[in-house]
Amino acid sequence: MGAFDAISIAGSGMTVYRTWLDAISDNLSNLSTVRPTNEPAFRAKYVVAQSVEDGAEGAGVKVAGIAQGSAAGRLVYEPANPLADKDGYVRYPDIDMSSQMTQLIMAQRGYQANAAVVDRARETYQAALQIGRNA
Amino acid sequence: MSISAVSGIAPAGYLDALTGTAGTAGASAVTAPTQGAGFGTTLAGSVDQLQALQATSDTLAVKAVTGNLDDIHDYTIAASQASVAIELTAALRNKAVEAFSEIMRMQA
């Protein structure tokens, strides 16, 4: 688009951070998803970001894919659980809640930073429109 | 929001009028205006781009109300791009009309 490069680049960043938020949300919501030991555990989702190289100044970022965490998860001894095997074990996903919460803050702040860039760029362009207005 | 009324000035009728005044001035020293991309063409191009931006914004607005919008920021960004672009086009048009009026007021 040319004139609105800063805005569309920041927009691509917002899309990536929104995807990251979605992934964290999914990971946190499945934190206690228990499965029997003969099935793979819920696999954590990790967003893979990739820079878009288009021209010298770049063209933002995109989601290259979603990587998945360990399918082995961690075995927890819960004999009372109806899903437990004959030894009393169930499979929990291998997701660290504190790490997810930290990433949640990073994703939120990243999204907000890009939103600030959009606003600042718009203000900047509007300053250009004021040139010669009071002549 | 329809902006088709703005495209009415695209044929650059006033530009032709401007180049016409050079001849009537009778000054032989005045060189013939070079036929580059005229202001009218430039303005028409920017009006076309403006229409494209408005169309994007409108499409996203429909997506927003029908619940098919993936990213909220896609719509707000498209809307603010369209708004800045329309301000720019309006500023250009106003300046052109102002310049034309200034020339029309010229007296010997």
gemmi code that builds the backbone of each chain (N, CA, C; Angstrom):
import gemmi

chains = {
    "A": [
        ("MET", (0.831, -1.201, 0.000), (0.000, 0.000, 0.000), (0.867, 1.254, 0.000)),
        ("GLY", (2.101, 1.131, 0.426), (3.010, 2.269, 0.343), (2.848, 3.237, 1.492)),
        ("ALA", (1.854, 4.129, 1.363), (1.721, 5.206, 2.348), (1.383, 4.678, 3.733)),
        ("PHE", (0.756, 3.520, 3.794), (0.305, 3.021, 5.095), (1.125, 1.817, 5.563)),
        ("ASP", (2.399, 1.751, 5.141), (3.223, 0.595, 5.482), (3.309, 0.365, 6.981)),
        ("ALA", (3.565, 1.453, 7.734), (3.734, 1.302, 9.182), (2.488, 0.694, 9.796)),
        ("ILE", (1.327, 1.132, 9.297), (0.074, 0.643, 9.862), (-0.130, -0.833, 9.527)),
        ("SER", (0.118, -1.217, 8.262), (-0.138, -2.617, 7.916), (0.899, -3.554, 8.533)),
        ("ILE", (2.143, -3.064, 8.711), (3.161, -3.896, 9.376), (2.746, -4.148, 10.822)),
        ("ALA", (2.320, -3.079, 11.510), (1.877, -3.245, 12.892), (0.653, -4.165, 12.944)),
        ("GLY", (-0.194, -4.077, 11.919), (-1.361, -4.957, 11.855), (-0.963, -6.413, 11.756)),
        ("SER", (0.101, -6.707, 10.979), (0.551, -8.095, 10.876), (1.059, -8.583, 12.231)),
        ("GLY", (1.735, -7.682, 12.972), (2.188, -8.043, 14.320), (1.015, -8.354, 15.229)),
        ("MET", (-0.045, -7.544, 15.103), (-1.220, -7.766, 15.956), (-1.857, -9.124, 15.659)),
        ("THR", (-1.858, -9.504, 14.380), (-2.427, -10.811, 14.023), (-1.623, -11.938, 14.672)),
        ("VAL", (-0.284, -11.806, 14.643), (0.550, -12.852, 15.242), (0.330, -12.924, 16.749)),
        ("TYR", (0.283, -11.757, 17.400), (0.089, -11.763, 18.851), (-1.293, -12.283, 19.216)),
        ("ARG", (-2.276, -12.010, 18.352), (-3.628, -12.528, 18.595), (-3.617, -14.062, 18.494)),
        ("THR", (-2.879, -14.580, 17.512), (-2.759, -16.028, 17.377), (-2.075, -16.631, 18.604)),
        ("TRP", (-1.048, -15.925, 19.097), (-0.332, -16.386, 20.289), (-1.291, -16.421, 21.485)),
        ("LEU", (-2.099, -15.352, 21.608), (-3.091, -15.312, 22.695), (-4.039, -16.509, 22.606)),
        ("ASP", (-4.468, -16.826, 21.365), (-5.367, -17.967, 21.160), (-4.705, -19.260, 21.623)),
        ("ALA", (-3.407, -19.414, 21.245), (-2.688, -20.640, 21.600), (-2.546, -20.756, 23.118)),
        ("ILE", (-2.194, -19.640, 23.775), (-2.048, -19.652, 25.235), (-3.384, -19.980, 25.878)),
        ("SER", (-4.435, -19.384, 25.343), (-5.773, -19.631, 25.872), (-6.115, -21.114, 25.787)),
        ("ASP", (-5.767, -21.732, 24.654), (-6.029, -23.162, 24.473), (-5.198, -23.999, 25.438)),
        ("ASN", (-3.910, -23.610, 25.585), (-3.032, -24.347, 26.496), (-3.549, -24.283, 27.930)),
        ("LEU", (-3.951, -23.067, 28.338), (-4.409, -22.904, 29.726), (-5.734, -23.631, 29.964)),
        ("SER", (-6.602, -23.590, 28.952), (-7.899, -24.236, 29.152), (-7.761, -25.755, 29.220)),
        ("ASN", (-6.684, -26.274, 28.618), (-6.486, -27.726, 28.645), (-5.441, -28.160, 29.669)),
        ("LEU", (-5.165, -27.263, 30.598), (-4.133, -27.541, 31.610), (-4.449, -28.812, 32.403)),
        ("SER", (-5.724, -29.066, 32.620), (-6.106, -30.223, 33.440), (-6.825, -31.287, 32.616)),
        ("THR", (-6.559, -31.282, 31.314), (-7.198, -32.302, 30.470), (-6.496, -33.642, 30.669)),
        ("VAL", (-7.171, -34.519, 31.365), (-6.578, -35.815, 31.710), (-6.948, -36.837, 30.634)),
        ("ARG", (-5.971, -37.673, 30.269), (-6.262, -38.747, 29.319), (-5.716, -40.058, 29.884)),
        ("PRO", (-6.310, -41.163, 29.462), (-5.765, -42.446, 29.909), (-4.354, -42.665, 29.364)),
        ("THR", (-3.596, -43.521, 29.982), (-2.175, -43.684, 29.613), (-1.991, -44.307, 28.235)),
        ("ASN", (-3.018, -44.960, 27.679), (-2.845, -45.545, 26.340), (-3.127, -44.536, 25.224)),
        ("GLU", (-3.383, -43.277, 25.599), (-3.585, -42.220, 24.591), (-2.515, -41.150, 24.773)),
        ("PRO", (-2.188, -40.416, 23.684), (-1.231, -39.303, 23.858), (-1.861, -38.181, 24.678)),
        ("ALA", (-1.022, -37.467, 25.415), (-1.522, -36.358, 26.231), (-1.907, -35.200, 25.329)),
        ("PHE", (-2.681, -34.260, 25.891), (-2.956, -33.019, 25.140), (-1.627, -32.342, 24.870)),
        ("ARG", (-1.403, -31.920, 23.621), (-0.109, -31.322, 23.268), (-0.212, -29.799, 23.265)),
        ("ALA", (0.700, -29.180, 23.998), (0.729, -27.715, 24.071), (0.972, -27.136, 22.681)),
        ("LYS", (0.388, -25.951, 22.433), (0.566, -25.309, 21.125), (1.532, -24.135, 21.256)),
        ("TYR", (2.476, -24.077, 20.340), (3.438, -22.978, 20.319), (3.386, -22.314, 18.955)),
        ("VAL", (3.150, -21.004, 18.943), (3.074, -20.268, 17.680), (4.487, -19.986, 17.167)),
        ("VAL", (4.736, -20.325, 15.913), (6.034, -20.042, 15.302), (5.888, -18.800, 14.432)),
        ("ALA", (6.573, -17.726, 14.836), (6.494, -16.473, 14.083), (7.634, -16.416, 13.084)),
        ("GLN", (7.368, -15.785, 11.937), (8.401, -15.648, 10.916), (8.331, -14.253, 10.319)),
        ("SER", (9.498, -13.619, 10.166), (9.499, -12.272, 9.591), (9.213, -12.353, 8.095)),
        ("VAL", (8.521, -11.339, 7.584), (8.244, -11.264, 6.148), (9.274, -10.327, 5.545)),
        ("GLU", (10.166, -10.877, 4.694), (11.206, -10.046, 4.082), (10.719, -9.605, 2.715)),
        ("ASP", (10.305, -8.337, 2.636), (9.846, -7.813, 1.351), (10.319, -6.364, 1.271)),
        ("GLY", (11.391, -6.148, 0.539), (11.978, -4.816, 0.503), (12.947, -4.637, 1.654)),
        ("ALA", (13.693, -3.526, 1.621), (14.761, -3.323, 2.596), (14.224, -3.179, 4.017)),
        ("GLU", (13.072, -2.528, 4.163), (12.586, -2.248, 5.514), (11.696, -3.351, 6.064)),
        ("GLY", (11.476, -4.416, 5.285), (10.678, -5.532, 5.781), (9.204, -5.254, 5.652)),
        ("ALA", (8.416, -6.297, 5.832), (6.970, -6.146, 5.648), (6.205, -6.800, 6.786)),
        ("GLY", (6.815, -6.832, 7.970), (6.082, -7.340, 9.121), (6.392, -8.794, 9.452)),
        ("VAL", (5.402, -9.460, 9.977), (5.601, -10.797, 10.518), (4.391, -11.638, 10.159)),
        ("LYS", (4.582, -12.952, 10.140), (3.444, -13.834, 9.882), (3.584, -15.088, 10.731)),
        ("VAL", (2.501, -15.803, 10.853), (2.534, -17.062, 11.586), (2.997, -18.150, 10.626)),
        ("ALA", (4.178, -18.742, 10.917), (4.715, -19.770, 10.025), (4.053, -21.109, 10.305)),
        ("GLY", (3.540, -21.279, 11.504), (2.903, -22.545, 11.842), (2.711, -22.673, 13.341)),
        ("ILE", (2.084, -23.746, 13.746), (1.867, -24.000, 15.164), (2.643, -25.271, 15.514)),
        ("ALA", (3.668, -25.120, 16.381), (4.421, -26.295, 16.819), (3.699, -26.927, 18.002)),
        ("GLN", (3.864, -28.226, 18.142), (3.154, -28.919, 19.222), (4.131, -29.462, 20.248)),
        ("GLY", (3.706, -29.421, 21.486), (4.542, -29.883, 22.579), (4.552, -31.399, 22.707)),
        ("SER", (5.079, -31.851, 23.831), (5.261, -33.289, 24.049), (3.927, -34.028, 24.124)),
        ("ALA", (3.866, -35.177, 23.434), (2.665, -36.005, 23.497), (2.736, -36.964, 24.677)),
        ("ALA", (3.945, -37.093, 25.258), (4.097, -38.014, 26.393), (3.448, -37.426, 27.641)),
        ("GLY", (3.503, -36.092, 27.759), (2.926, -35.453, 28.931), (3.624, -35.920, 30.198)),
        ("ARG", (2.900, -35.926, 31.295), (3.490, -36.465, 32.519), (2.488, -37.407, 33.164)),
        ("LEU", (3.014, -38.499, 33.680), (2.152, -39.502, 34.308), (1.931, -39.130, 35.770)),
        ("VAL", (0.668, -39.144, 36.175), (0.339, -38.793, 37.551), (-0.422, -39.960, 38.173)),
        ("TYR", (-0.050, -40.272, 39.387), (-0.690, -41.398, 40.085), (-2.013, -40.936, 40.680)),
        ("GLU", (-3.127, -41.345, 40.062), (-4.460, -40.970, 40.543), (-5.380, -42.188, 40.458)),
        ("PRO", (-5.257, -43.092, 41.378), (-6.022, -44.353, 41.282), (-7.536, -44.130, 41.315)),
        ("ALA", (-7.966, -43.008, 41.935), (-9.403, -42.768, 42.054), (-10.000, -42.263, 40.742)),
        ("ASN", (-9.131, -41.793, 39.826), (-9.623, -41.248, 38.552), (-10.207, -42.380, 37.698)),
        ("PRO", (-11.423, -42.189, 37.135), (-12.010, -43.253, 36.306), (-11.192, -43.576, 35.055)),
        ("LEU", (-10.307, -42.647, 34.645), (-9.490, -42.887, 33.455), (-8.180, -43.612, 33.784)),
        ("ALA", (-7.915, -43.860, 35.050), (-6.633, -44.429, 35.457), (-6.474, -45.866, 34.919)),
        ("ASP", (-5.217, -46.198, 34.572), (-4.959, -47.576, 34.111), (-4.848, -48.496, 35.306)),
        ("LYS", (-4.449, -49.771, 35.061), (-4.490, -50.765, 36.152), (-3.472, -50.441, 37.249)),
        ("ASP", (-2.437, -49.634, 36.900), (-1.459, -49.246, 37.924), (-1.864, -47.955, 38.631)),
        ("GLY", (-2.973, -47.349, 38.186), (-3.455, -46.128, 38.845), (-2.908, -44.845, 38.267)),
        ("TYR", (-2.362, -44.874, 37.006), (-1.767, -43.667, 36.426), (-2.682, -43.050, 35.354)),
        ("VAL", (-2.654, -41.716, 35.255), (-3.308, -40.999, 34.153), (-2.271, -40.082, 33.514)),
        ("ARG", (-2.613, -39.603, 32.305), (-1.668, -38.753, 31.578), (-2.137, -37.301, 31.601)),
        ("TYR", (-1.307, -36.432, 32.148), (-1.596, -34.994, 32.160), (-0.775, -34.319, 31.063)),
        ("PRO", (-1.266, -33.197, 30.490), (-0.435, -32.496, 29.496), (0.793, -31.877, 30.157)),
        ("ASP", (1.870, -31.783, 29.395), (3.108, -31.218, 29.935), (3.117, -29.710, 29.689)),
        ("ILE", (2.264, -29.013, 30.431), (2.180, -27.551, 30.284), (2.470, -26.905, 31.630)),
        ("ASP", (3.390, -25.944, 31.613), (3.744, -25.234, 32.841), (2.887, -23.980, 32.945)),
        ("MET", (2.049, -23.924, 33.968), (1.099, -22.822, 34.073), (1.793, -21.469, 34.221)),
        ("SER", (2.844, -21.410, 35.060), (3.495, -20.110, 35.269), (4.141, -19.616, 33.982)),
        ("SER", (4.695, -20.559, 33.206), (5.284, -20.169, 31.925), (4.202, -19.642, 30.982)),
        ("GLN", (3.039, -20.291, 30.974), (1.944, -19.838, 30.120), (1.463, -18.457, 30.542)),
        ("MET", (1.397, -18.227, 31.861), (0.946, -16.917, 32.343), (1.936, -15.816, 31.953)),
        ("THR", (3.247, -16.160, 32.010), (4.263, -15.191, 31.583), (4.094, -14.868, 30.104)),
        ("GLN", (3.882, -15.927, 29.305), (3.686, -15.717, 27.866), (2.428, -14.915, 27.597)),
        ("LEU", (1.419, -15.109, 28.456), (0.169, -14.364, 28.301), (0.431, -12.865, 28.408)),
        ("ILE", (1.248, -12.486, 29.401), (1.584, -11.069, 29.578), (2.365, -10.560, 28.369)),
        ("MET", (3.328, -11.396, 27.897), (4.130, -10.975, 26.741), (3.247, -10.784, 25.515)),
        ("ALA", (2.313, -11.702, 25.293), (1.434, -11.598, 24.122), (0.548, -10.363, 24.230)),
        ("GLN", (0.042, -10.120, 25.438), (-0.827, -8.955, 25.645), (-0.074, -7.656, 25.380)),
        ("ARG", (1.130, -7.569, 25.981), (1.927, -6.342, 25.811), (2.358, -6.164, 24.363)),
        ("GLY", (2.690, -7.269, 23.685), (3.072, -7.188, 22.277), (1.939, -6.665, 21.429)),
        ("TYR", (0.744, -7.168, 21.693), (-0.441, -6.713, 20.959), (-0.669, -5.230, 21.200)),
        ("GLN", (-0.560, -4.829, 22.475), (-0.776, -3.419, 22.821), (0.275, -2.528, 22.177)),
        ("ALA", (1.535, -3.014, 22.141), (2.605, -2.213, 21.536), (2.307, -1.964, 20.066)),
        ("ASN", (1.853, -3.014, 19.368), (1.547, -2.859, 17.943), (0.347, -1.950, 17.731)),
        ("ALA", (-0.633, -2.034, 18.633), (-1.796, -1.137, 18.542), (-1.350, 0.309, 18.725)),
        ("ALA", (-0.363, 0.514, 19.632), (0.167, 1.866, 19.847), (0.856, 2.373, 18.588)),
        ("VAL", (1.561, 1.463, 17.877), (2.233, 1.861, 16.635), (1.199, 2.306, 15.604)),
        ("VAL", (0.100, 1.560, 15.499), (-0.958, 1.927, 14.539), (-1.463, 3.331, 14.836)),
        ("ASP", (-1.745, 3.595, 16.101), (-2.292, 4.896, 16.485), (-1.289, 6.019, 16.233)),
        ("ARG", (-0.026, 5.746, 16.624), (1.011, 6.758, 16.459), (1.229, 7.061, 14.984)),
        ("ALA", (1.218, 6.024, 14.138), (1.418, 6.234, 12.699), (0.273, 7.056, 12.124)),
        ("ARG", (-0.956, 6.769, 12.568), (-2.106, 7.521, 12.071), (-1.973, 8.996, 12.455)),
        ("GLU", (-1.582, 9.249, 13.714), (-1.381, 10.634, 14.164), (-0.318, 11.321, 13.320)),
        ("THR", (0.764, 10.565, 13.010), (1.849, 11.128, 12.211), (1.356, 11.527, 10.828)),
        ("TYR", (0.610, 10.634, 10.179), (0.103, 10.941, 8.836), (-0.832, 12.138, 8.880)),
        ("GLN", (-1.604, 12.242, 9.969), (-2.526, 13.370, 10.047), (-1.780, 14.687, 10.227)),
        ("ALA", (-0.584, 14.615, 10.857), (0.243, 15.827, 10.971), (0.650, 16.306, 9.584)),
        ("ALA", (0.927, 15.343, 8.681), (1.300, 15.712, 7.313), (0.145, 16.425, 6.613)),
        ("LEU", (-1.081, 16.020, 6.954), (-2.249, 16.645, 6.305), (-2.448, 18.082, 6.769)),
        ("GLN", (-1.854, 18.435, 7.919), (-2.016, 19.785, 8.437), (-1.099, 20.791, 7.744)),
        ("ILE", (-0.122, 20.263, 6.985), (0.847, 21.151, 6.313), (0.100, 22.079, 5.348)),
        ("GLY", (0.322, 23.354, 5.496), (-0.260, 24.316, 4.573), (-1.721, 24.631, 4.822)),
        ("ARG", (-2.295, 24.045, 5.866), (-3.714, 24.268, 6.104), (-3.987, 25.706, 6.592)),
        ("ASN", (-3.001, 26.259, 7.307), (-3.223, 27.611, 7.851), (-2.513, 28.682, 7.034)),
        ("ALA", (-2.162, 28.339, 5.829), (-1.434, 29.314, 5.013), (-2.369, 30.413, 4.523)),
    ],
    "B": [
        ("MET", (-20.620, 4.094, 2.824), (-20.329, 5.482, 2.469), (-19.961, 5.550, 0.986)),
        ("SER", (-20.678, 6.326, 0.232), (-20.382, 6.412, -1.197), (-19.560, 7.651, -1.483)),
        ("ILE", (-18.539, 7.491, -2.282), (-17.694, 8.631, -2.614), (-17.698, 8.867, -4.109)),
        ("SER", (-18.720, 8.332, -4.780), (-18.728, 8.444, -6.239), (-18.822, 9.903, -6.677)),
        ("ALA", (-19.388, 10.744, -5.834), (-19.525, 12.150, -6.191), (-18.160, 12.796, -6.387)),
        ("VAL", (-17.174, 12.341, -5.604), (-15.833, 12.924, -5.685), (-15.198, 12.626, -7.036)),
        ("SER", (-15.491, 11.436, -7.578), (-14.845, 11.050, -8.829), (-15.334, 11.899, -9.997)),
        ("GLY", (-16.366, 12.701, -9.760), (-16.860, 13.580, -10.814), (-15.819, 14.569, -11.305)),
        ("ILE", (-14.855, 14.891, -10.451), (-13.840, 15.867, -10.850), (-12.685, 15.193, -11.573)),
        ("ALA", (-12.734, 13.865, -11.673), (-11.616, 13.125, -12.256), (-11.304, 13.500, -13.710)),
        ("PRO", (-12.293, 13.774, -14.556), (-11.972, 14.087, -15.957), (-11.051, 15.279, -16.144)),
        ("ALA", (-10.736, 15.979, -15.088), (-9.725, 17.045, -15.146), (-10.098, 18.156, -16.109)),
        ("GLY", (-11.374, 18.499, -16.127), (-11.823, 19.575, -16.997), (-11.148, 20.885, -16.667)),
        ("TYR", (-10.940, 21.128, -15.395), (-10.347, 22.394, -14.984), (-8.880, 22.469, -15.353)),
        ("LEU", (-8.234, 21.290, -15.451), (-6.826, 21.294, -15.849), (-6.705, 21.752, -17.284)),
        ("ASP", (-7.631, 21.256, -18.137), (-7.625, 21.674, -19.531), (-7.837, 23.181, -19.610)),
        ("ALA", (-8.738, 23.666, -18.748), (-8.999, 25.096, -18.723), (-7.733, 25.859, -18.344)),
        ("LEU", (-6.975, 25.285, -17.407), (-5.745, 25.940, -16.953), (-4.738, 26.039, -18.085)),
        ("THR", (-4.530, 24.929, -18.790), (-3.552, 24.954, -19.878), (-4.031, 25.873, -20.988)),
        ("GLY", (-5.338, 26.015, -21.100), (-5.902, 26.913, -22.116), (-5.556, 28.368, -21.846)),
        ("THR", (-5.500, 28.758, -20.593), (-5.233, 30.153, -20.246), (-3.830, 30.562, -20.642)),
        ("ALA", (-2.919, 29.608, -20.737), (-1.550, 29.933, -21.111), (-1.519, 30.519, -22.520)),
        ("GLY", (-2.366, 30.007, -23.382), (-2.407, 30.480, -24.763), (-3.022, 31.869, -24.874)),
        ("THR", (-4.075, 32.116, -24.115), (-4.778, 33.388, -24.223), (-3.979, 34.534, -23.637)),
        ("ALA", (-2.994, 34.225, -22.807), (-2.198, 35.282, -22.193), (-1.357, 35.993, -23.257)),
        ("GLY", (-1.114, 35.329, -24.360), (-0.402, 35.953, -25.458), (1.095, 36.073, -25.237)),
        ("ALA", (1.609, 35.527, -24.158), (3.042, 35.604, -23.876), (3.759, 34.520, -24.667)),
        ("SER", (4.581, 34.946, -25.624), (5.241, 33.971, -26.484), (6.330, 33.205, -25.721)),
        ("ALA", (6.791, 33.805, -24.623), (7.862, 33.169, -23.858), (7.357, 31.936, -23.104)),
        ("VAL", (6.030, 31.854, -22.954), (5.480, 30.712, -22.206), (5.651, 29.447, -23.020)),
        ("THR", (6.355, 28.486, -22.455), (6.559, 27.222, -23.161), (5.307, 26.365, -23.016)),
        ("ALA", (5.093, 25.515, -23.988), (3.936, 24.621, -23.934), (4.070, 23.673, -22.742)),
        ("PRO", (2.982, 23.478, -21.995), (3.055, 22.601, -20.826), (3.383, 21.167, -21.246)),
        ("THR", (4.291, 20.560, -20.508), (4.647, 19.179, -20.832), (3.476, 18.270, -20.451)),
        ("GLN", (3.228, 17.310, -21.305), (2.096, 16.418, -21.050), (2.517, 15.216, -20.200)),
        ("GLY", (2.769, 15.465, -18.924), (3.051, 14.373, -18.007), (1.745, 13.873, -17.426)),
        ("ALA", (1.828, 13.132, -16.323), (0.619, 12.723, -15.636), (0.033, 13.961, -14.976)),
        ("GLY", (-1.102, 14.421, -15.457), (-1.705, 15.636, -14.932), (-2.222, 15.442, -13.522)),
        ("PHE", (-2.530, 16.577, -12.920), (-3.049, 16.505, -11.553), (-4.356, 15.718, -11.505)),
        ("GLY", (-5.157, 15.900, -12.569), (-6.434, 15.189, -12.634), (-6.240, 13.683, -12.607)),
        ("THR", (-5.236, 13.189, -13.384), (-4.962, 11.756, -13.421), (-4.539, 11.255, -12.045)),
        ("THR", (-3.644, 12.050, -11.403), (-3.173, 11.688, -10.069), (-4.347, 11.585, -9.105)),
        ("LEU", (-5.208, 12.612, -9.181), (-6.350, 12.649, -8.266), (-7.293, 11.479, -8.540)),
        ("ALA", (-7.496, 11.185, -9.836), (-8.368, 10.063, -10.187), (-7.809, 8.759, -9.636)),
        ("GLY", (-6.461, 8.623, -9.742), (-5.825, 7.423, -9.205), (-6.023, 7.299, -7.718)),
        ("SER", (-5.859, 8.423, -7.003), (-5.998, 8.360, -5.551), (-7.449, 8.123, -5.158)),
        ("VAL", (-8.392, 8.613, -5.990), (-9.804, 8.344, -5.709), (-10.096, 6.850, -5.874)),
        ("ASP", (-9.465, 6.244, -6.902), (-9.644, 4.806, -7.109), (-9.129, 4.021, -5.909)),
        ("GLN", (-7.922, 4.429, -5.423), (-7.340, 3.752, -4.267), (-8.224, 3.928, -3.047)),
        ("LEU", (-8.785, 5.137, -2.941), (-9.660, 5.441, -1.824), (-10.883, 4.534, -1.850)),
        ("GLN", (-11.404, 4.321, -3.072), (-12.568, 3.461, -3.209), (-12.239, 2.030, -2.789)),
        ("ALA", (-11.013, 1.578, -3.152), (-10.591, 0.233, -2.769), (-10.507, 0.116, -1.257)),
        ("LEU", (-9.940, 1.148, -0.601), (-9.821, 1.136, 0.862), (-11.199, 1.110, 1.515)),
        ("GLN", (-12.116, 1.923, 0.950), (-13.476, 1.964, 1.498), (-14.150, 0.614, 1.341)),
        ("ALA", (-13.898, -0.039, 0.177), (-14.517, -1.337, -0.071), (-14.020, -2.365, 0.943)),
        ("THR", (-12.683, -2.341, 1.218), (-12.117, -3.248, 2.212), (-12.769, -3.017, 3.570)),
        ("SER", (-12.857, -1.724, 3.929), (-13.434, -1.364, 5.215), (-14.890, -1.833, 5.309)),
        ("ASP", (-15.638, -1.653, 4.198), (-17.041, -2.062, 4.188), (-17.185, -3.577, 4.333)),
        ("THR", (-16.322, -4.329, 3.599), (-16.368, -5.786, 3.667), (-16.140, -6.253, 5.103)),
        ("LEU", (-15.128, -5.625, 5.759), (-14.807, -6.022, 7.131), (-15.924, -5.632, 8.088)),
        ("ALA", (-16.596, -4.497, 7.797), (-17.712, -4.077, 8.648), (-18.841, -5.106, 8.582)),
        ("VAL", (-19.110, -5.611, 7.374), (-20.139, -6.650, 7.213), (-19.721, -7.904, 7.970)),
        ("LYS", (-18.419, -8.255, 7.858), (-17.916, -9.428, 8.588), (-18.090, -9.251, 10.090)),
        ("ALA", (-17.860, -8.009, 10.559), (-17.957, -7.740, 12.000), (-19.382, -7.961, 12.499)),
        ("VAL", (-20.371, -7.461, 11.736), (-21.750, -7.581, 12.219), (-22.298, -8.983, 12.014)),
        ("THR", (-21.722, -9.739, 11.073), (-22.212, -11.104, 10.880), (-21.427, -12.121, 11.712)),
        ("GLY", (-20.439, -11.614, 12.467), (-19.693, -12.514, 13.352), (-18.631, -13.327, 12.648)),
        ("ASN", (-18.224, -12.910, 11.441), (-17.194, -13.650, 10.709), (-15.834, -12.967, 10.762)),
        ("LEU", (-15.699, -11.978, 11.654), (-14.444, -11.231, 11.713), (-13.437, -11.986, 12.580)),
        ("ASP", (-12.281, -12.333, 11.959), (-11.251, -13.061, 12.698), (-10.494, -12.129, 13.630)),
        ("ASP", (-10.103, -10.981, 13.081), (-9.292, -10.048, 13.851), (-10.009, -8.710, 13.961)),
        ("ILE", (-10.250, -8.288, 15.204), (-10.898, -6.988, 15.416), (-10.050, -5.880, 14.796)),
        ("HIS", (-8.711, -5.995, 14.989), (-7.846, -4.909, 14.537), (-7.844, -4.773, 13.014)),
        ("ASP", (-8.134, -5.869, 12.282), (-8.189, -5.754, 10.823), (-9.212, -4.699, 10.412)),
        ("TYR", (-10.356, -4.713, 11.096), (-11.410, -3.752, 10.754), (-11.041, -2.342, 11.190)),
        ("THR", (-10.567, -2.196, 12.432), (-10.262, -0.847, 12.916), (-9.119, -0.228, 12.102)),
        ("ILE", (-8.144, -1.079, 11.708), (-7.030, -0.568, 10.898), (-7.528, -0.145, 9.523)),
        ("ALA", (-8.367, -0.989, 8.905), (-8.896, -0.640, 7.575), (-9.716, 0.645, 7.658)),
        ("ALA", (-10.496, 0.785, 8.724), (-11.329, 1.977, 8.876), (-10.464, 3.221, 9.031)),
        ("SER", (-9.370, 3.122, 9.827), (-8.562, 4.328, 10.023), (-7.742, 4.633, 8.783)),
        ("GLN", (-7.323, 3.584, 8.032), (-6.626, 3.835, 6.767), (-7.547, 4.568, 5.803)),
        ("ALA", (-8.786, 4.102, 5.719), (-9.736, 4.742, 4.811), (-9.981, 6.187, 5.224)),
        ("SER", (-10.038, 6.412, 6.551), (-10.316, 7.770, 7.028), (-9.159, 8.715, 6.735)),
        ("VAL", (-7.911, 8.250, 6.939), (-6.759, 9.105, 6.622), (-6.692, 9.365, 5.122)),
        ("ALA", (-6.982, 8.325, 4.332), (-6.916, 8.478, 2.874), (-7.960, 9.470, 2.379)),
        ("ILE", (-9.158, 9.423, 2.972), (-10.208, 10.342, 2.512), (-9.857, 11.768, 2.915)),
        ("GLU", (-9.205, 11.926, 4.081), (-8.770, 13.268, 4.493), (-7.730, 13.806, 3.526)),
        ("LEU", (-6.811, 12.900, 3.106), (-5.746, 13.305, 2.177), (-6.336, 13.718, 0.844)),
        ("THR", (-7.252, 12.916, 0.327), (-7.855, 13.235, -0.966), (-8.633, 14.542, -0.900)),
        ("ALA", (-9.353, 14.719, 0.201), (-10.124, 15.957, 0.361), (-9.186, 17.159, 0.423)),
        ("ALA", (-8.048, 17.006, 1.126), (-7.087, 18.102, 1.239), (-6.535, 18.469, -0.138)),
        ("LEU", (-6.197, 17.428, -0.930), (-5.667, 17.665, -2.279), (-6.690, 18.389, -3.139)),
        ("ARG", (-7.934, 17.902, -3.095), (-9.001, 18.494, -3.900), (-9.213, 19.955, -3.513)),
        ("ASN", (-9.256, 20.209, -2.189), (-9.485, 21.583, -1.725), (-8.381, 22.519, -2.198)),
        ("LYS", (-7.123, 22.006, -2.114), (-5.993, 22.837, -2.552), (-6.112, 23.146, -4.034)),
        ("ALA", (-6.501, 22.147, -4.827), (-6.606, 22.335, -6.270), (-7.684, 23.360, -6.599)),
        ("VAL", (-8.832, 23.225, -5.945), (-9.937, 24.154, -6.194), (-9.543, 25.563, -5.780)),
        ("GLU", (-8.803, 25.643, -4.655), (-8.330, 26.938, -4.152), (-7.409, 27.600, -5.176)),
        ("ALA", (-6.483, 26.800, -5.717), (-5.547, 27.325, -6.706), (-6.284, 27.786, -7.952)),
        ("PHE", (-7.256, 26.984, -8.373), (-8.039, 27.334, -9.570), (-8.797, 28.632, -9.357)),
        ("SER", (-9.421, 28.778, -8.173), (-10.174, 30.000, -7.881), (-9.258, 31.207, -7.881)),
        ("GLU", (-8.040, 30.984, -7.339), (-7.057, 32.071, -7.293), (-6.741, 32.559, -8.708)),
        ("ILE", (-6.580, 31.612, -9.628), (-6.282, 31.958, -11.022), (-7.477, 32.659, -11.654)),
        ("MET", (-8.674, 32.205, -11.339), (-9.885, 32.816, -11.902), (-10.047, 34.263, -11.449)),
        ("ARG", (-9.477, 34.590, -10.271), (-9.604, 35.951, -9.742), (-8.587, 36.915, -10.348)),
        ("MET", (-7.660, 36.354, -11.127), (-6.593, 37.185, -11.692), (-7.147, 38.263, -12.621)),
        ("GLN", (-6.595, 39.473, -12.495), (-7.027, 40.567, -13.359), (-5.809, 41.298, -13.908)),
        ("ALA", (-5.994, 41.932, -15.030), (-4.884, 42.651, -15.642), (-4.625, 43.944, -14.878)),
    ],
}
model = gemmi.Model(1)
for chain_id, residues in chains.items():
    chain = gemmi.Chain(chain_id)
    for i, (resn, *xyz) in enumerate(residues, 1):
        res = gemmi.Residue()
        res.name, res.seqid = resn, gemmi.SeqId(i, " ")
        for name, pos in zip(("N", "CA", "C"), xyz):
            atom = gemmi.Atom()
            atom.name, atom.element = name, gemmi.Element(name[0])
            atom.pos, atom.b_iso = gemmi.Position(*pos), 0.0
            res.add_atom(atom)
        chain.add_residue(res)
    model.add_chain(chain)
structure = gemmi.Structure()
structure.add_model(model)
structure.setup_entities()
